[in-house]
Amino acid sequence: MTTELSTASLRRLPRYLRLLVQLLDEGHHFVTSAELARRLAMDESLVRRDLALTHFSGKPRVGFAVEALKTHLEDLLGLGTLKPAILIGAGRLGQALTAYRGFTEYGLRICGIFDIDPEKIGREVHGMTVQPLWTAPALVREGRIQVAILAVPAEAAQEVADLLADAGVPAFWNFSGHPLHLPAPVIVLNEDLSDSLAVLSFRLTHERASAACPGDAHDDAAPMA
């Protein structure tokens, strides 16, 4: 079953989960694929396909049992147990990721934050003390860390990943913008914020008229050579 689910389908499952929680709060016991699609602004055939790939069946003319489907998706995504993680990079992005409390809802618990900058080491970041990077491999070996979140500069990403993979980290969530090359069976999920920004910029450019930022001066004169 897991091999049938595409990355795109997996990325949509948390959206279904959030809606199912909302439906339970509203007192609903069953929901149709049409209603899921309507609330999520998705195509109904896509909803049916995603849920079929999880091997969960609804009842004809009734729909899906909301509580059962929620539990099924949580089990499928492995959300029942927290996976210990470390975060590398105590810059602005790293601090923002550390501050996000929603990770625990999806089975991730950040156990430590690391950096190489002497000015950052020893500082408190949302209740955790920034530790020197060289101490991370020991924590990996002792604490059975399952995920390393990389919020480091692109040029440092591969070296840091190699260090932690050698120590035994089995999965990496990479925000550096530099694709990682690690041997199987290490799992790598590359998150490139510029990808989404490029899509947003393209759609703004071609689907809406461009506009200046509020407060920008308007100059109708020809540009200077």
N, C-alpha and C positions, 0 to 999 in steps of 0.2 A: 504493500500500500504506500509506503513512504516514498518509493521510487516513482510512483505515479504522480505525486504532487509536484508541480513546477514551483520554482521560486516565486513566480508571480502569484500563484494560488496561495502559497504559504504566507506571503505578505498580506494577503487579504483576510486571512483567518482571524487576526486580532480585531479587525473591524466588525466581523460577525460576533465575536465574543462581547465586545463593548455594547453592541446593540442588544444582544441576548440578556445581558445584565440589566439594561434599561427596561426591556420588556418584562422581566421578572419584577422589577420595582413597580411597574405599572399594573401588575396583577395578571399578566397574560400567561396562559399555560401552553398554548399552541400558537404557531406562526407559520404562514405559508411562505413559499419562496417568492411569490409575488409581493408580499408585504415586506419581506426582507429587502428585496430589490428596490421597492419604492422608497423605503426609508434611507437606504444607502445610496440612492441615485445611481443604481447599477442596472445592467441588463439582466432580466430574470433568467435567461438561459445560462448566463455566466454564474449566477448564484447556484443554480441547480447543478451545474457541472462541478463547481468547487466542492459542494457538499457531497456529491456522489463520489468524488475522489477520496473523501475521508471515510467512505463506506458507512455512512449514517443514512438511514432510511426514514422517510416521513410516512404519514398515513394518508391514503387517498381522501380527498375532500376535507381533510382536517389540517394537515400540515405537519410540521415538526414539533415534537415535545420540547419546549424551551429549556427546561431544567436539564433534561437528558442530553440535549444537543450541546448545551454549555459545558457539562461535565465531560462529554466526549471530546470536544475540542481542547479543553484544558489538559486532558490526559494525553491526547495526540501530540500537543506541543510541549509536553513535559513540564507543565507549570505547577505540578504538585510539590516539587522540591526546589529549594533555592540552590542555584549554582554559584559557588564562590568565584569572584572575579577580582582582578586587580586592574587599576587604571594607570597607564604610563603617560605622563605629561601633565604638569600642574599649571599650565597656562590658562588662558581664558576659556578655551573649549573644554579642557579637562575639568576646570572648576565648574563649568556649567553642567557637564555630564554628571559630576559628583553630586551636584545639588538636586538632580532630578530624582524624585522619590517614586516614580512610576515603575522603575525597573523591577522592584520586588513583586509587582503584580504579574510580571511575566517571567518570574523564576530566576532573577539575577540579583546577587547581593555583592556590592563592591566592598572588599575587605581591606584594601589598602591603595594608596596613591603614591607614585614614585616619580622622581625627576633627577636630572643631573646638575641642575642649576643650584649652586651653593646659596643663592639668595632665596630660593624657594624651599630648599630642604629645611625641615624643622618648623615650618609654618603650619598653622591649622587651616584646613580647608573643609568646611562643613563637618566639623567634628572629627576629622582624621588628620593625623600629622603626616606631612609629606616626608617620605623616606628616600634615601639615596638609591638610585637604580641598581647599584651593584648588590644590594641586599635582596632584591626581588627573587632571584633564583632559589635562595634558601627558603623563602616563604612558599614558593611554588612546590618545592619538594616536601615541605613539612605540612602545608595546609591543603594539599590536593586541589590547587586552583584549577578551575576548568576553563576560564575565559580570561584573555588579556585584551583590554580595550586600549588601543593605541591612539593617543591624541598628541602625537609628536610631529616635528617637521618632517616633510617628505624625505629629505636626504638621510634622516636617521632611522626611518621606519624598518628597513630590511635588517639592519644590524641589531636593532632592539628585538625584532621578531626572532631572529636566529638565536639570540641569547636565551630568550624565554622558551622557544621551542626545544632547544637543547636541554633545558631544565625540566621539560615535561608538560608544558601548556598544550592542551589538545585543540584549542579553538581560539581564533583571533577575530576581534571586531575592530576593523581598521578604519580610522577617520583621518589618516595622514594624507590621503590623496595619492599615495604611491602604491601601486599594486604589489602585493607580497608574493614571493615565490618560496613556498615551503613544501617539504616532501609529504606525500600521503602517509598516514591518514589524517594529518593535521587539517582542520577545517578553517577556512578563511572567508570572512564576509567583508568585502570592501565597500565602504560608504564614501561616496564622493559627492560632497555638497554641491560642487560645481555642475554635476550632471543635472540636478533638479533646477539649479539656477539658470542653466542654459535653456532648459525647456520653458521655464517661466519667461525668460527674456524673449525667446522666439515667439511665444504666443502673444506677449504684449506688443512686440514689434509688428506682427502680421495680423493680429486679430483686433487690436485696439489702437486708436490714435495715440501716438506718444505725447507726453506732456512734460513740462519742466517741473522741477521740484518747487513746492511752495516757497515763495520768497525769492526765487531766482529772477534776476533782472532780464527783461526781454529786450533784445537788441535786433532791430530789423535791418540794421545796416549790413552791407556786404562784408564778409570776413576780410581781415587785413592779410595782405600777402606776407 
